Amino acid sequence: MNQSTQMPTPTLTHLHPADDPLASQPLYRQLASHYRRAIRNGVLRPGERMPSMRAFMQRHGVSLATATESYRVLEREALIEAQPRAGYFVRASQGAALPAASEPDLATLPQPAQFVGIHSAISAIVSQYQRYPDAFNLGGATAVPELYPTDALQKAALRALRRRPTLLTAVGPDQGDPALRAIIARRALDAGIQIGADDIIMTHGGIEAVNLALRAVTQPGDTVAVESPCFFGLLQALESLGLRALEIPASPSSGLAIEALDFALQTHPGIKAVVVVPNLQNPLGSVMPDSHKARLVELCARAGIALIEDDPYRELVDNAQPLRSLKAWDTDGTVIHCTSFNKTLAPGMRIGWINGGRWHPRIGMLKFAQSRHNEQLSQVVLAEFLGTNAYERHLRRLRDRLRLQRERMSAAIGASFPEGTRFTPPAGGMFFWIELPHAVSSAALFDAALEGGIRVMPGTVFSNAGRFDRFIRLSCPSADLDLADEAVLRLGRLATAIAARAATQAA
């Protein structure tokens, strides 16, 4: 039962004792004070639903105007927040504010491009994970199934099979379902992308799209500029293709450093492509400003190299207006746009798509040679879901839930991690890139966390050069907010213990 229904109901004449200064205040302030105490005393916990306006009026015998003013007071104090079509909820306390993560040193010259050898490190982590199958997962990159519209997608699949019983046995179109591609082309307008259905090729998730893009514009031995830190899945893809990675520093606040890339292009003329995640970069959670996006596209166009945009998180940004993709500034086919619905809608469906810019015909040929067409059922289901308002409603709910989780995790991090911890709260999504104090190694914390039943991702896997040992990536994909809070608090205590031992040894 929701704890808000178990609170003692104050009467209008006994909200405060007669000698309490609050007793002389307007009733709406007295009621706000009552709920303020309940929130601060933990009777109402972060994430719990407040009484509806009707329930509030009935419980306290007050008018709609009084109920509304009471909630407005609590809203102004950042104790509660309204969620569209869902009511009011208790907000997470902000806890101890931590300094922002360090910005990269742009004066440092990029290290030489090198062949990638990250696969063994990833395999070691996966192997360790497998020894702790019940560990609480703070290291994933997708939300749990409970946060996705499982029932709606299942019903759509049954309807699709009734209408088209041969979906599982018939060969589908090479580029993907035409209806789905037409819907995607219309939706792409929100990101500033103007393409037609024939300019889209469906892929097996976003990672196949990125692989196709890399294969289209490089040969084994070529150099590709990547963000540092960057998603380890990209490093694995580069390794599998025999490519060199040139790591370009990225900022936790604004993403890839354009000045550093400009310098690298002047000093490394063999660069064939740049791969970037402009919106909610993994693992930083950064969003590239529009001015930087425009400069990046212009820089790559002038250099005559491919700009591969991996953009699976854009719709998870907390923003009133949709963010623009890099492709919105592309005038000559420089940008290869890759994205998927793995993070926003259905990880199990593995549906992505690509627009290849001026390399589009070659990418179509490579797709046919590599994996042929995608299976049809999931595409038909996705087309039905995207063709209604259901997807937008789902996205609003998912963003609201992730925002609440981030607020609660931010509070837990601030309350429990050792002095010297730094991080920049992301503008959406589910990633936290946490900079640990100098005495704390992410490898040591990774081992201790697993022993304590918690999964995290150590920072070393986000660089081919072995950087970021003092960083970890946390994610907030849990369906149980209380368990996630407890896991973060325990993780913070483990980091604090490692820092204390290091200080003792140094003394």
C-alpha positions in Angstrom: 0.0 0.0 0.0 1.2 3.5 -0.8 2.5 5.1 2.4 0.6 8.3 1.5 -2.7 6.6 2.3 -1.4 5.6 5.8 -0.6 9.1 7.1 -2.6 10.3 10.0 -5.1 12.8 8.7 -4.9 16.2 10.6 -8.1 17.9 11.4 -8.7 21.5 10.3 -8.4 22.7 14.0 -5.5 20.6 15.1 -2.9 20.9 12.3 -0.7 22.8 14.8 -1.0 23.6 18.5 -2.4 26.9 19.4 1.0 28.2 20.6 2.6 27.1 17.3 3.3 30.2 15.1 2.1 28.1 12.1 -1.4 28.0 13.6 -2.0 31.6 12.6 -1.0 31.0 9.0 -3.4 30.4 6.1 -4.8 26.8 6.0 -3.0 26.0 2.7 0.4 26.8 4.4 -0.5 24.6 7.4 -1.4 21.7 5.2 1.8 22.2 3.2 3.8 22.2 6.4 2.1 18.9 7.4 3.2 17.2 4.2 6.6 18.9 4.3 7.3 17.2 7.7 6.0 13.9 6.4 8.5 14.1 3.4 11.4 15.2 5.5 10.7 12.6 8.2 10.6 9.8 5.6 6.9 9.0 6.0 6.5 10.0 2.3 9.5 8.7 0.4 11.0 9.9 -2.9 9.0 8.6 -5.9 5.8 8.0 -4.0 2.6 9.4 -5.3 0.9 12.2 -3.4 -2.9 12.2 -2.9 -4.8 13.3 -5.9 -6.5 16.7 -5.7 -9.8 15.0 -5.1 -8.4 12.8 -2.4 -6.7 15.7 -0.8 -9.9 17.8 -0.7 -11.9 14.9 0.8 -9.2 14.0 3.3 -8.9 17.5 4.7 -12.3 18.9 3.9 -10.9 21.8 1.9 -11.7 23.5 -1.4 -9.8 22.9 -4.7 -8.2 26.3 -4.3 -6.7 25.4 -0.9 -5.5 22.0 -2.2 -3.9 23.6 -5.2 -2.1 26.3 -3.2 -0.8 23.7 -0.7 0.7 21.7 -3.6 2.1 24.9 -5.1 4.0 25.6 -1.9 5.5 22.1 -1.9 6.4 22.4 -5.6 8.2 25.7 -5.1 10.2 24.1 -2.4 11.2 21.3 -4.8 9.6 18.7 -2.5 7.1 17.4 -5.0 6.7 17.5 -8.8 3.9 17.1 -11.2 4.1 14.4 -13.8 1.9 14.7 -16.9 -1.3 12.7 -16.6 0.0 10.9 -13.5 -0.4 13.4 -10.7 2.1 14.6 -8.0 5.1 12.7 -6.7 7.6 13.2 -4.0 10.9 14.4 -5.4 14.2 13.0 -4.5 16.3 15.3 -2.2 19.3 16.7 -3.9 21.7 15.6 -1.1 25.2 16.8 -0.9 26.1 18.6 -4.2 29.3 17.3 -5.8 31.6 19.2 -8.0 31.4 18.7 -11.7 33.6 16.1 -13.3 37.0 17.4 -14.6 37.1 18.8 -18.1 39.7 17.3 -20.5 43.1 18.9 -20.9 43.0 20.1 -24.5 46.7 21.1 -24.4 47.7 17.5 -24.3 48.5 16.1 -27.7 46.6 13.0 -28.9 48.4 9.8 -28.4 49.3 7.9 -31.7 46.6 6.0 -33.3 46.8 2.3 -32.3 45.2 -1.0 -33.1 42.4 -1.7 -30.7 42.8 -4.6 -28.2 39.9 -4.1 -25.8 38.0 -7.4 -26.4 40.0 -9.4 -23.8 39.2 -6.8 -21.2 35.5 -6.9 -21.9 35.5 -10.7 -21.9 37.1 -10.6 -18.5 34.4 -8.4 -17.1 31.7 -10.6 -18.7 33.3 -13.6 -17.2 33.3 -12.0 -13.7 29.7 -10.9 -14.1 28.7 -14.5 -14.8 30.1 -15.6 -11.5 27.6 -13.3 -9.8 24.3 -13.8 -11.6 22.2 -12.3 -8.8 24.2 -9.1 -8.4 22.2 -5.8 -8.6 22.9 -4.3 -12.0 24.1 -0.8 -12.0 26.3 -1.4 -15.0 23.8 -2.0 -17.8 22.9 0.2 -20.8 19.2 -0.5 -21.1 16.3 -0.2 -18.7 14.6 -3.3 -17.2 11.7 -4.9 -19.1 9.1 -3.4 -16.7 9.9 0.1 -18.0 9.0 -0.8 -21.6 5.5 -1.3 -23.0 5.6 -5.1 -23.0 1.9 -5.8 -23.1 1.2 -3.2 -25.9 3.9 -4.7 -28.1 2.8 -8.2 -27.4 -0.8 -7.4 -28.4 0.5 -5.6 -31.5 2.4 -8.7 -32.5 -0.6 -11.0 -32.1 -2.7 -8.6 -34.3 0.1 -8.5 -36.9 0.2 -12.3 -37.1 -3.5 -12.5 -37.5 -3.5 -10.0 -40.3 -0.4 -11.4 -42.0 0.1 -15.0 -41.0 3.1 -15.5 -43.3 5.2 -12.8 -41.5 7.4 -15.5 -39.9 7.9 -17.5 -43.1 8.0 -15.0 -46.0 11.1 -13.2 -47.1 11.0 -9.5 -46.4 12.2 -6.5 -48.4 16.0 -6.0 -48.4 15.9 -2.4 -47.0 13.2 -3.3 -44.4 9.4 -2.9 -44.1 8.2 0.0 -46.3 5.6 1.2 -43.9 8.0 1.4 -41.0 10.6 3.2 -43.1 8.0 5.8 -44.1 7.0 6.4 -40.5 10.7 6.7 -39.5 11.3 9.2 -42.3 8.4 11.4 -40.9 9.6 11.1 -37.4 13.2 12.0 -38.4 11.9 15.5 -39.2 11.8 16.1 -35.4 15.6 15.7 -35.4 16.0 18.0 -38.4 16.7 15.2 -40.8 15.0 15.3 -44.2 15.1 11.9 -45.9 12.7 9.7 -47.7 11.7 6.0 -47.0 14.2 4.8 -49.7 17.0 6.6 -47.8 16.6 4.3 -44.9 18.0 0.8 -44.4 16.8 -1.3 -41.4 19.5 -3.0 -39.3 19.9 -5.5 -36.5 20.2 -2.8 -33.8 22.5 0.2 -33.8 25.7 -1.7 -33.6 25.1 -3.3 -37.0 24.5 0.2 -38.4 27.8 1.4 -37.0 29.6 -1.6 -38.3 28.2 -1.1 -41.8 29.2 2.5 -41.7 32.7 1.7 -40.7 33.0 -1.0 -43.4 31.8 1.3 -46.0 34.4 4.0 -45.4 37.5 2.2 -44.2 39.9 -0.6 -44.9 41.8 -2.7 -42.4 44.7 -0.6 -40.9 42.9 2.7 -41.4 42.6 5.2 -38.5 39.2 6.3 -37.0 38.8 9.2 -34.6 36.7 8.3 -31.6 35.6 10.1 -28.4 37.6 9.5 -25.2 36.0 8.0 -23.2 33.8 6.1 -25.7 31.4 3.2 -25.7 33.4 0.0 -25.4 31.1 -1.7 -28.1 32.5 0.7 -30.6 36.1 -0.2 -29.6 35.2 -3.9 -30.1 33.8 -3.1 -33.5 37.0 -1.3 -34.5 39.0 -4.2 -33.2 37.0 -6.7 -35.2 37.6 -4.7 -38.4 41.4 -4.3 -37.8 41.1 -0.5 -37.5 43.2 1.9 -35.5 41.6 4.2 -32.9 42.7 7.8 -32.4 41.2 9.0 -29.1 39.9 12.6 -29.0 39.1 14.0 -25.6 35.4 14.6 -24.8 33.9 16.8 -22.2 31.3 15.6 -19.7 29.3 18.8 -20.4 29.6 19.3 -24.2 30.9 16.0 -25.7 33.7 15.7 -28.3 36.2 18.6 -28.1 36.0 20.1 -31.6 39.3 22.0 -31.2 41.1 18.8 -30.4 39.6 17.0 -33.4 40.6 19.9 -35.6 44.2 19.7 -34.4 44.1 15.9 -34.9 42.9 16.2 -38.5 45.9 18.5 -39.2 48.5 16.2 -37.6 47.0 12.8 -38.6 46.1 13.1 -42.3 45.2 9.4 -42.5 42.0 9.7 -40.5 39.2 8.1 -42.6 36.2 8.7 -40.3 35.0 10.2 -37.0 32.5 8.4 -34.8 30.5 10.4 -32.3 27.5 10.1 -30.0 26.3 13.7 -29.9 23.2 13.3 -27.6 23.7 11.7 -24.2 27.1 10.3 -25.0 27.9 6.9 -23.6 29.4 6.9 -20.9 29.5 10.7 -20.2 25.8 11.5 -20.6 26.8 14.8 -22.3 24.8 16.7 -24.9 26.7 18.5 -27.7 25.5 22.1 -28.1 24.0 22.9 -31.5 26.9 25.3 -32.3 29.4 22.4 -31.8 27.3 20.1 -33.9 27.4 22.6 -36.8 31.1 23.1 -36.5 31.8 19.3 -36.3 29.8 18.6 -39.5 31.5 21.5 -41.3 35.0 20.4 -40.1 34.5 16.8 -41.4 33.0 18.0 -44.7 36.0 20.3 -45.3 38.3 17.4 -44.5 36.4 15.1 -46.8 36.0 12.3 -44.3 32.9 10.5 -43.0 31.2 11.6 -39.9 29.4 8.6 -38.3 26.7 9.7 -36.0 25.5 7.1 -33.4 22.3 8.6 -32.0 20.3 6.0 -30.0 19.7 8.2 -26.9 18.4 11.4 -28.3 14.7 10.8 -27.4 15.7 10.2 -23.7 16.9 13.8 -23.2 14.8 15.9 -20.8 14.1 18.7 -23.2 10.9 20.6 -24.1 12.0 20.7 -27.8 13.4 17.6 -29.6 17.2 17.8 -30.0 18.7 18.0 -33.5 20.9 15.3 -34.9 24.2 16.0 -36.6 22.5 15.0 -39.9 20.4 18.2 -39.7 23.5 20.2 -40.7 24.6 17.8 -43.4 24.4 19.3 -46.9 26.7 17.0 -49.0 26.2 13.5 -47.5 29.1 13.7 -45.1 27.1 12.4 -42.1 26.2 8.7 -41.8 23.3 8.6 -39.4 22.9 5.4 -37.2 20.3 4.8 -34.5 18.1 2.2 -33.0 15.0 1.6 -30.7 17.0 -0.6 -28.3 17.2 2.0 -25.6 13.9 3.8 -26.0 11.4 1.0 -26.7 12.4 -2.6 -27.0 15.9 -4.0 -26.4 14.8 -7.5 -27.4 13.6 -6.5 -30.8 17.0 -5.2 -31.9 15.7 -2.8 -34.5 18.0 -0.1 -35.8 18.3 1.9 -39.0 20.9 3.8 -41.0 21.1 6.6 -43.6 24.4 6.3 -45.3 24.8 9.8 -46.8 26.9 9.6 -50.0 27.9 6.1 -49.1 24.3 4.8 -48.9 24.4 2.6 -52.0 27.6 0.9 -50.8 26.0 0.4 -47.3 23.0 -1.3 -48.9 25.3 -3.7 -50.8 27.2 -4.5 -47.6 24.0 -5.0 -45.6 22.8 -7.5 -48.2 26.2 -9.3 -48.2 26.5 -9.3 -44.4 23.0 -10.2 -43.0 20.3 -9.9 -45.7 17.0 -8.5 -44.6 15.8 -8.1 -41.1 12.9 -10.3 -39.8 9.5 -8.8 -40.6 7.4 -9.3 -37.5 9.2 -6.9 -35.2 9.2 -4.3 -37.9 5.4 -4.5 -38.5 4.9 -4.4 -34.7 7.1 -1.3 -34.5 5.3 0.4 -37.4 2.0 0.0 -35.7 3.3 1.3 -32.4 5.0 4.3 -33.9 2.0 5.1 -36.1 -0.1 6.1 -33.0 0.4 8.3 -30.0 1.4 5.3 -27.9 5.1 5.8 -28.5 5.1 9.4 -27.4 3.1 8.5 -24.3 5.6 5.7 -23.5 8.6 8.1 -24.0 7.1 10.6 -21.6 6.6 7.9 -18.9 10.1 6.5 -19.5 11.7 10.0 -19.3 9.8 10.8 -16.1 10.8 7.5 -14.5 14.5 7.9 -15.5 14.5 11.5 -14.3 13.2 10.4 -10.9 15.8 7.6 -10.8 18.6 10.0 -11.6 17.5 12.4 -8.9 17.4 9.7 -6.3 20.8 8.2 -7.4 22.3 11.7 -7.4 21.2 12.2 -3.8 22.6 8.7 -2.8 25.9 9.4 -4.6 26.3 12.8 -2.8 25.4 11.2 0.5 27.7 8.2 0.4 30.7 8.5 -1.9 34.0 9.7 -0.5 35.3 13.2 -0.5 36.9 14.1 -3.8 34.2 12.4 -5.9 33.0 14.4 -8.8 30.3 14.0 -11.5 28.3 16.1 -13.9 24.6 15.2 -13.7 23.4 14.3 -17.2 20.6 16.0 -19.1 18.6 12.8 -19.5 19.0 9.1 -20.1 20.4 6.6 -17.6 24.2 7.1 -17.3 26.4 8.5 -14.6 30.1 9.0 -15.3 31.6 9.3 -11.8 35.2 10.5 -11.2 36.6 8.9 -8.1 39.2 10.4 -5.7 42.8 9.7 -6.7 43.1 6.9 -4.1 40.3 4.9 -5.5 40.8 2.6 -8.5 37.8 1.6 -10.5 39.2 -1.9 -10.9 39.4 -2.3 -7.1 35.9 -0.9 -6.7 34.6 -3.1 -9.5 35.9 -6.2 -7.6 34.7 -5.1 -4.2 31.3 -4.2 -5.7 30.8 -7.6 -7.3 31.7 -9.3 -4.0 29.1 -7.1 -2.4 26.5 -8.1 -5.0 26.6 -5.0 -7.3 27.6 -4.6 -10.9 29.3 -1.5 -12.2 31.4 -0.7 -15.3 35.0 0.2 -14.6 36.3 3.2 -16.6 39.2 1.4 -18.1 37.0 -0.3 -20.7 35.9 3.0 -22.2 39.4 3.6 -23.6 41.8 1.6 -25.7 44.7 3.4 -24.0 44.0 2.2 -20.5 42.7 5.6 -19.3 40.0 6.4 -16.8 41.0 4.0 -14.0 39.5 6.5 -11.6 36.1 6.5 -13.3 33.1 4.3 -13.2 29.9 4.3 -15.2 26.7 3.7 -13.3 23.3 3.3 -14.9 19.8 3.7 -13.4 17.7 1.1 -15.2 16.1 -0.5 -12.1 12.4 -1.0 -11.6 12.8 -0.9 -7.8 13.9 2.5 -6.7 14.5 1.5 -3.1 16.8 -1.3 -4.0 18.7 1.0 -6.4 19.1 3.5 -3.6 20.5 0.9 -1.2 22.9 -0.4 -3.9 24.3 3.1 -4.6 24.7 3.7 -0.8 26.5 0.4 -0.4 28.7 1.2 -3.4 29.5 4.6 -1.9 30.5 3.0 1.4 32.8 0.6 -0.5 34.5 3.4 -2.3 34.9 5.3 1.0 36.5 2.2 2.6 38.9 1.9 -0.3 39.9 5.5 0.0 40.4 5.2 3.8 42.6 2.2 3.4 44.7 4.0 0.8 45.1 7.0 3.1 46.1 4.7 6.0 48.8 3.0 3.8 50.1 6.4 2.6 50.5 7.6 6.1 
